[in-house]
Amino acid sequence: MFGVQIKTMLANMGKIRETLINKMDLTPLSGLIHMDGIHLGGKPRKSNHRGKMTSEVMKAKLTKGKRAKHFMSRKNLERRKNRRVVLSLCLAGEAGEGSIRTMAFVTHSENEQNVMTLASHFVAPHSMIWSDENAAYGGLQGTTIEHYAVPHALMFCTSDGVNNNLAEAWNSRIRRYEYGVGHGFRPKYMQDYVCEMVWRENNRRQCQKTKIQDLLKGMMGSPPSRWWKGYFQGNHRDGELTLEYFLQRAAKAAQSAA
């Protein structure tokens, strides 16, 4: 459609995502926030041979604690190292509005340390977080942030209305992106795709013209690309983006404001 090579479009899409990474609003969320994690990347591939399993193998596979690595090929074990957890925070709007602002970050695990780091930097005091029953959110008890959990092993929503459906909805959208459009994520550029999906989520109710103007304004106001300028001449980003990158950004913004 644009009369350019695929390489040119790949680099330009990378530059657009770079803009979305650096323009993602890191202002702490305030209000009711749905929080959840989703595993992305590292999906094992099916075996080339399609034979019926014996009853002994099936029984062993279904035995608690013996599911994962004991029955994986070496290639799938290596592929599993690309698995990451994306933690999302979705700010709830008024009834019927759904999520009005979303933030999401690639981490290695949905553990208490990562949850507390996100809550302390990107959730305002006296806000409320709704999550599932994962023990990673237990550290929120006793802080300035209220926390309520829905036991997903039993229900999707408690009798009091506690759920994390806004975060689950965003999880579903990025999962469809992973399988349908992206055909798989790799750790090095996973945060790029995550920030693209955050932008899509936050602008989903805007008209096409407004979206294009927002993208153009962001690109025209950005400095030259650091990660994609000269990409096919060997200028590649070193390593994957981590949560530390956004914490440094937030710290610089706080210093500038002070």
C-alpha positions as CSV (number, residue, x, y, z in Angstrom):
1,M,0.0,0.0,0.0
2,F,2.8,2.4,0.8
3,G,5.2,1.3,-1.9
4,V,8.1,0.6,0.4
5,Q,9.9,-2.6,1.4
6,I,8.8,-4.8,4.3
7,K,12.0,-3.9,6.2
8,T,11.1,-0.2,6.0
9,M,7.7,-0.8,7.5
10,L,9.2,-3.0,10.2
11,A,11.6,-0.3,11.2
12,N,8.9,2.4,11.1
13,M,6.5,0.2,13.2
14,G,9.3,-0.2,15.7
15,K,9.8,3.6,15.8
16,I,6.1,4.1,16.5
17,R,6.2,1.5,19.3
18,E,9.3,3.2,20.7
19,T,7.3,6.5,20.9
20,L,4.4,4.7,22.6
21,I,6.8,3.3,25.2
22,N,8.3,6.7,26.0
23,K,4.9,8.4,25.9
24,M,3.1,6.0,28.2
25,D,1.6,8.0,31.1
26,L,3.3,6.9,34.3
27,T,1.2,9.2,36.6
28,P,0.0,7.0,39.5
29,L,-3.6,5.7,39.1
30,S,-6.1,6.8,41.7
31,G,-9.4,5.1,42.5
32,L,-10.5,1.5,41.9
33,I,-7.9,-0.5,40.1
34,H,-8.1,-4.0,38.7
35,M,-4.8,-5.8,38.7
36,D,-3.7,-9.1,37.2
37,G,-0.8,-10.9,35.5
38,I,-0.7,-13.0,32.3
39,H,2.0,-15.3,31.0
40,L,3.2,-14.4,27.5
41,G,5.8,-16.0,25.3
42,G,7.6,-19.3,25.7
43,K,4.7,-21.4,24.6
44,P,5.8,-25.0,23.9
45,R,5.2,-26.5,20.5
46,K,3.3,-29.6,19.9
47,S,5.2,-32.8,19.2
48,N,5.7,-33.7,15.5
49,H,4.3,-37.2,16.1
50,R,0.6,-37.6,16.9
51,G,0.3,-40.9,18.8
52,K,-2.0,-41.9,21.5
53,M,-0.6,-41.7,25.0
54,T,-0.5,-44.8,27.1
55,S,-2.6,-44.8,30.3
56,E,0.6,-44.8,32.3
57,V,2.0,-41.7,30.6
58,M,-1.4,-39.9,30.8
59,K,-1.7,-40.7,34.5
60,A,1.9,-39.4,35.1
61,K,1.1,-36.2,33.2
62,L,-2.0,-35.5,35.2
63,T,-0.3,-36.2,38.5
64,K,0.1,-33.1,40.5
65,G,3.6,-31.7,40.4
66,K,4.7,-33.7,37.4
67,R,3.2,-31.6,34.6
68,A,5.9,-29.4,33.2
69,K,9.5,-30.2,32.6
70,H,9.5,-34.0,32.9
71,F,7.6,-34.3,29.6
72,M,9.0,-31.5,27.6
73,S,11.5,-31.8,24.8
74,R,14.8,-30.0,25.1
75,K,13.8,-27.4,22.5
76,N,10.6,-26.7,24.4
77,L,12.5,-26.3,27.7
78,E,14.7,-23.7,26.0
79,R,11.6,-22.0,24.5
80,R,10.1,-21.8,28.0
81,K,12.9,-19.5,29.1
82,N,11.2,-16.8,26.9
83,R,8.2,-16.9,29.2
84,R,7.4,-13.6,30.9
85,V,4.6,-12.2,33.1
86,V,2.9,-9.0,32.1
87,L,1.3,-7.2,35.1
88,S,-1.5,-4.8,34.2
89,L,-3.3,-2.1,36.2
90,C,-6.7,-1.0,34.9
91,L,-8.4,2.0,36.4
92,A,-12.1,1.5,36.5
93,G,-14.4,4.3,35.3
94,E,-18.1,4.9,36.0
95,A,-20.6,2.2,35.4
96,G,-20.5,1.1,31.8
97,E,-17.2,2.9,31.0
98,G,-15.0,-0.1,31.7
99,S,-11.3,0.7,32.0
100,I,-10.5,4.4,31.5
101,R,-6.7,4.1,31.8
102,T,-4.4,1.1,31.7
103,M,-0.7,0.5,32.5
104,A,1.2,-2.7,31.9
105,F,4.8,-3.9,32.5
106,V,6.8,-7.0,31.6
107,T,8.2,-8.8,34.6
108,H,9.8,-12.2,35.2
109,S,7.2,-13.3,37.8
110,E,3.9,-12.3,39.4
111,N,5.4,-12.2,42.9
112,E,5.0,-10.0,45.9
113,Q,8.1,-7.9,45.2
114,N,6.9,-6.9,41.7
115,V,3.4,-6.3,42.9
116,M,4.5,-4.0,45.7
117,T,6.9,-2.2,43.4
118,L,4.2,-1.4,41.0
119,A,1.7,-0.4,43.7
120,S,4.2,1.9,45.4
121,H,5.2,3.7,42.2
122,F,2.1,3.6,40.1
123,V,-0.9,3.5,42.5
124,A,-1.8,6.6,44.6
125,P,-2.3,6.2,48.3
126,H,-5.9,5.5,49.5
127,S,-6.7,3.8,46.2
128,M,-8.3,0.3,46.0
129,I,-7.0,-2.7,44.2
130,W,-9.1,-5.7,43.2
131,S,-7.2,-8.8,42.2
132,D,-7.5,-12.6,42.2
133,E,-6.4,-14.8,45.2
134,N,-2.7,-14.9,44.2
135,A,-0.5,-14.7,47.3
136,A,1.6,-12.1,45.5
137,Y,-1.0,-9.5,46.5
138,G,-0.8,-10.3,50.2
139,G,1.7,-7.6,50.8
140,L,-0.9,-4.9,50.1
141,Q,-2.5,-5.7,53.4
142,G,-1.6,-3.1,56.0
143,T,-0.6,-0.4,53.4
144,T,-2.4,2.8,52.5
145,I,-4.0,0.8,49.6
146,E,-7.1,-1.2,50.2
147,H,-7.1,-4.6,48.7
148,Y,-9.8,-7.1,48.0
149,A,-9.5,-10.5,46.2
150,V,-11.9,-12.7,44.3
151,P,-11.2,-16.5,44.7
152,H,-11.1,-17.5,41.0
153,A,-11.0,-21.2,42.0
154,L,-14.6,-20.8,43.2
155,M,-16.1,-17.8,41.3
156,F,-15.5,-15.0,38.9
157,C,-17.1,-12.3,41.1
158,T,-17.9,-12.2,44.8
159,S,-21.3,-11.4,46.3
160,D,-20.0,-8.0,47.1
161,G,-19.1,-7.4,43.4
162,V,-15.3,-7.8,43.8
163,N,-13.7,-9.0,40.5
164,N,-10.7,-8.2,38.3
165,N,-12.6,-8.4,35.0
166,L,-11.1,-5.2,33.5
167,A,-7.6,-6.7,33.8
168,E,-8.8,-10.0,32.5
169,A,-10.4,-8.3,29.5
170,W,-7.1,-6.6,28.7
171,N,-5.3,-10.0,29.1
172,S,-7.7,-11.5,26.6
173,R,-7.0,-8.8,24.0
174,I,-3.2,-9.1,24.2
175,R,-3.5,-12.9,24.1
176,R,-5.4,-12.6,20.8
177,Y,-2.7,-10.2,19.6
178,E,0.0,-12.8,20.6
179,Y,-1.6,-15.7,18.8
180,G,-3.3,-13.9,15.9
181,V,-1.3,-10.8,14.8
182,G,2.1,-11.3,16.5
183,H,2.3,-15.1,16.1
184,G,4.3,-15.1,19.3
185,F,6.3,-12.6,21.5
186,R,10.0,-12.6,22.3
187,P,11.3,-11.1,25.5
188,K,13.5,-8.4,23.8
189,Y,10.6,-6.6,22.2
190,M,7.7,-7.8,24.4
191,Q,7.3,-4.5,26.2
192,D,7.0,-2.8,22.8
193,Y,3.9,-4.8,22.0
194,V,2.6,-4.4,25.5
195,C,2.8,-0.6,25.2
196,E,1.1,-0.8,21.8
197,M,-1.8,-2.7,23.4
198,V,-1.9,-0.2,26.3
199,W,-2.3,2.6,23.8
200,R,-5.0,0.8,21.9
201,E,-6.9,0.1,25.1
202,N,-6.7,3.7,26.3
203,N,-7.8,5.1,23.0
204,R,-10.3,2.4,22.0
205,R,-13.2,4.9,22.1
206,Q,-11.5,7.6,20.1
207,C,-12.3,8.1,16.4
208,Q,-9.7,7.1,13.8
209,K,-8.8,10.7,13.1
210,T,-8.1,11.4,16.7
211,K,-5.9,8.3,17.0
212,I,-3.8,9.2,13.9
213,Q,-3.4,12.8,15.2
214,D,-2.3,11.4,18.6
215,L,0.3,9.2,17.0
216,L,1.6,11.9,14.7
217,K,1.8,14.4,17.5
218,G,3.8,11.9,19.6
219,M,6.2,11.0,16.8
220,M,6.8,14.5,15.7
221,G,7.6,15.6,19.3
222,S,10.0,12.7,19.9
223,P,13.8,12.8,19.4
224,P,15.4,10.5,16.7
225,S,14.9,6.8,17.4
226,R,17.6,5.2,19.6
227,W,16.5,1.6,19.1
228,W,15.5,1.5,15.4
229,K,17.6,4.1,13.6
230,G,20.0,2.0,11.5
231,Y,18.4,-1.3,12.7
232,F,19.2,-3.1,9.5
233,Q,22.8,-1.8,9.6
234,G,23.3,-3.5,13.0
235,N,22.1,-0.9,15.5
236,H,20.0,-3.2,17.8
237,R,18.8,-2.5,21.3
238,D,20.8,-4.2,24.0
239,G,18.6,-6.7,25.9
240,E,14.9,-6.5,26.8
241,L,13.1,-3.6,28.5
242,T,12.5,-4.2,32.2
243,L,10.4,-2.6,34.9
244,E,13.6,-0.7,35.9
245,Y,13.4,1.3,32.7
246,F,10.0,2.8,33.7
247,L,11.0,3.3,37.3
248,Q,14.0,5.4,36.1
249,R,11.6,7.4,33.9
250,A,9.2,8.0,36.7
251,A,12.1,9.1,39.0
252,K,13.4,11.6,36.4
253,A,9.8,12.9,35.9
254,A,9.5,13.4,39.7
255,Q,12.9,15.2,39.8
256,S,11.8,17.5,37.0
257,A,8.5,18.3,38.6
258,A,10.4,19.2,41.9
